[in-house]
């Protein structure tokens, strides 16, 4: 998810520079995350459902929020 957030930030700034409007990079599907990690999709689902996986859920929610992605990068729309 951290890799995705970096790519999402870069994409937002790139689209802002090119078009004047930042765009949000869609979050990766859980099956994509599973493939990238080399685990079964059910393992990814269990990770998201784990009560102690606070950072993972935080990053997942952050990845869907363009304003927060830009704020964390030090830029506001």
C-alpha positions, 0 to 999 in steps of 0.5 A: 500500500505504501508503494501505491500511495507513492504512485498515487501521489505522483499520479496526482501531481502529474495530472495536476501539472498536465491538466490543471486538475489532480486525479486519483489513481484507483486503489489496487484490487485485493486480488492484485495485492495478493498476486504482488505479495505472492499470497492467496486472496483470502490472506489479503482479506484476512489481513484487512479484517485483522483488528490489529492491522490499523496501519493497513486499513489507514493506508487503504482509506488514505488511498481513496482520498485525493485531498489527503494524499495531496495534503500529505505531500504538502500541496492543496488543490 
